């Protein structure tokens, strides 16, 4: 697969993407993007199976998996399943264990962990799992799993195969586009399993504000270790938000399965320049697009750009 970025003047434009000596005509096929929302959620301390087992369509767990709608963090999913109380109400947040062992010990929060033998329920990874179908008519097309945001690290397994590991998928604010064309089974069910890892450094929350008109404490906690992660720093507690117990661990942005043809145009960006300022009656427009060839053959095609007021 080869990607090229083109800077185009607005007009009728002819584009060619070269990946081999031979060029084939590009066939226009509709792009379909389906959001995957219905997942099961469970801790890896409960699920003893490996990634290739969990991502098998035939996988049958002996344990209950909590039904969740992605996007959702682990804590959001557990609150929705009545495992923990709503942290936005009263002092309920002090009935939920924290990601910091030191904080849990100081405020005796270990007693509230829902995991037997695990005083800190956020210390081990969690599995998100779903099964979905792909139309048989899509055989021969190209497929891409799109993760718009995970926190903090992730492994992605599809139909028993590891697609991306936790060294590749790391950081709360990155998007990930994974080619799964060789792994998807058109005309059959497909099993996706995502193993979400907690923050590398959960940080230590400051003293919580437990009384009305109580003092505020250090933003980001006394150590600031939360800053060692590329994540939402305020999740350890700030002057406007109490600490988020799981530090927003989970799949916090949508997941999509994208089905395309050979050549895909994506990430369009229209650039406007006003060359005669302060006169704004004249503008020069240009266009940047990412053109991706998902095949092993070169393709030629024509891109028509129409600008409407």
N, C-alpha and C positions, 0 to 999 in steps of 0.2 A: 504494500500500500504506500502511496506517495502523496504527500500534501504539498500544495503550492499556494502562496498568498499572492493575489493579483491586485494591483492598483489600477483602476479602470476609470477612464473618462466616461461621462454619461452619454451614451449613444447606443447604436446597435453594435454589439461586440462579438467577436469570434474568438473562442478560447480553445486551446489544445493542451491536454495534459499528457506528457510523454513519460512512459515507464518502460517501453521497449521499442524496438525498431519498427514494429508493425502497429498501425492505428486501426481501430475498429469504431464504427459509428456508435455513439452513445444512445441508448434507448431510454426514453423518458418514462419513468415509473413513479407512481405516487409515493411520497414519504409518509409512513404511518408511525405515530409515536403514541404508545400506550403506557399510561401510568400504572405501576404496580403498587397497590395499596394494602391488600389484605395479607398480613404476615402473622406467623406465630412467633412468640418471644419466650426465651427461657435462658437461664444462666448456664454457662459451661460447667459450673460446679455440680449442676444437676444432670446435665446431658453429658454422658461419658463417651458418646460416639465421636468419630473423627469427621473431618470436613467432607471427605468423599462419601461417607455413609449418610450424613445429614442431608447432603445435596443429591441423594438418590431418590427417584420418584417412589421407589419401593420402601423407603425408610418408614418404619413404624416405631414411634417412641413409647416407652413404658411410662413416661412422665407426662403430666399435663403441660401444654404450652398455652400461654396467655394470648388470646386473640387481640391484635393491635392493628391500628390503621396508620401506615407510614405516609407522611413523615411523623415520627414521634420519638422522643428520647426514651431511654429505658424507664426512668422514673415516671414520665408521663404515661407510659403504657401500664405500669404497675398501679398507679393511682386510678387510672380508668378501670382497672380490674379489681379495685377495692382492696388491694394488698396494703397500700399506705393511704393515710388520710390526705385530703387536699392541703398542700402546704401553704396555700394562699389564705387559709381561714385560721384566725386566732393564732395560737402558738403551736399549731400542728407540725410546723417544721422541726420542732424539738421532739417529735415522736418518730422521726425518720433518721436512720444512721447516716453519717457523713462519709465522704470519700477519704477523710483524714483519720487515721487510727488515733493520733494524738487527741484530736478534738472529740472523737467518740469516747475515749477513756476519760477525758476531763468532764464530760457532761453525761456519762453513763448511757450513751445511745446504742451500745452494742446489743442491749436487751431487745431492741425493736427490729433487729434484722429478721427478714422473712426466710433466710436460708439457714437450715440446720447446720451448726458447726462452723458458720461463716459470720463472725461478728461484723465484718465490713462487706456488705453485699455488692459493693461496686469495685472490688479489687480484682475480680476475675472477669474474663470476657463474657459477653452475651451473644446468643445466636438469634438472628432474625431469619425466618424460613418461609418461603411461599412456593406454591405450585401453580403454573399457568400454562395455557395452551397456545400453540402457534398454528395458524391455518396451513393445511397441506399445500395450498396454492402458492405459499411463500417459499417453497423449495427453490433453491438456487439464488435467492436474494441475500442481501447482507444485513447482519444484525449487530446492534450495538447496545450494550447496557450503559445507561447514563446515570451517574450518581451526582446529584447537585450539591450534596453536602453530608459528610459523616463526621463523627467526633468520637474517638480521637484517631484511632487506627482501625483498619479493616482488612479482613481476608474475604475474598469473593470466590465462592464455589458454585459451579453450574453443572448439573448432570454428572456429578462425580469427579469433575476436573477443577483444579485450582486455576482461576483466571487471573487473580492479582493477590499479592501477599501484603502483609502489614508494613513492609519497608517501602512499598510503592504507594500505598494509600494511607497517607498520614497528614493530619492537619484539618482543622475545622472548616476552613474557608475555600478549599480547593474543589474544583469539579473534576470528575473522572469519567472518561469515555473509553469503554472496554469493548474491543472487537470480539464478538462471540459467534461469528458466522460458522466456525467449524464445530461449535459445541451445541448450538440450538438444534432441536429435533422438530422440524415442521411436520404437522399432522399428528403430533403426539403431545403428551404432557411433558413439561420441563420443570425441574426443581432447582430453585435458587436458594442458597444459604449464605448469609453474610455474618461473619464473626466480628463483632465490634469490641475493640480493646479500650480500656479506660485511658485517661490522660497519663502521660509519662510521669508528671509531677502534679499531684492533685492540689498541692498547696495547703496551707493551714489557715482556716478562717480566724478572723479577729473575734474578740469577745462579743457575743451576740447581744443585741439590744432587746432585752426581755421585759423591760418596764417602760411605761409611758414617760416620755420626756427624758429618757435615759440618754447617756452620752453616745456619740458615734465613735467608732474606733477606726483603725487603720484600713484604708481602702486597699483591697488586694491581700489583706492579712499581714501579720507581723513579719513574715519572711519574704513575701513577694515571689515565692517559688512558682506560683501559677504562671508567671511570665516566662518560664522556660518552655512553655508550650505555645504553639500557634493556635490559640483558642480564644474563647470569650473570657477575658480576664476577670470580668465582674462576677463570673459564676462562683468565685470563692467568697463573694461578699463585697459590697460597696456601700457608699452612704445612701444609695437609692434602692438597694436590693439586698435582701438577706442571701446567705450562701445557698447555692443550688446543690442539693445533697449529692447527686451523681455527676455534677459538673457538666450537665447537658450531654452526657454520654449517649450515643445512639445514632440512628439515621434521622437526622434533623431536617433534611430537605428531601424533595421528591426523588423517586427512582423511576426511570423510564426504560422501556424496550423500544428501540428505534429500528424500523425496517425500511431499507432503502434499496436503490438499484446500484449500478456500478459506480457512478459519479455523483457526489453529493456536494451541494453548495451550502455553506453554513457561515455563521458569524458575520453577516453583512454589516457594514458600517458606512454610513453616508457622511462625507466630510464637506462642510460648507465653508467657503472663504468669501470674504467681502473685500474685493480688491480696490474699491473706490471710496472707502470710508472718508468722510461721514455719510456719503451717499450709499444708502442701503437698497437702491433699486436694481443693482447688478450683483449677481452671486455666481460663483464658480463651484460646481458640485463635482465630487469624485466619489468613487465607491471602492471600498476594500472588501473582499470576500475570501473565505478559505475554501479552496476547491480540493476535494479529496477523491482520489481514484482508489476504489476498494478492490480492484482486480489486478491481475498480473499483465494485462495488456493495455497498451495506450488507447486513449479514446479521444475523439474529436467531436465537438459540439458547438452550438451557437447559443449565446446568452443574450436575451433581449431585456433591456432595462428601460422601464417606462416611469417617468417622473410626472406625477399628477399634483396639481395645486390642492 
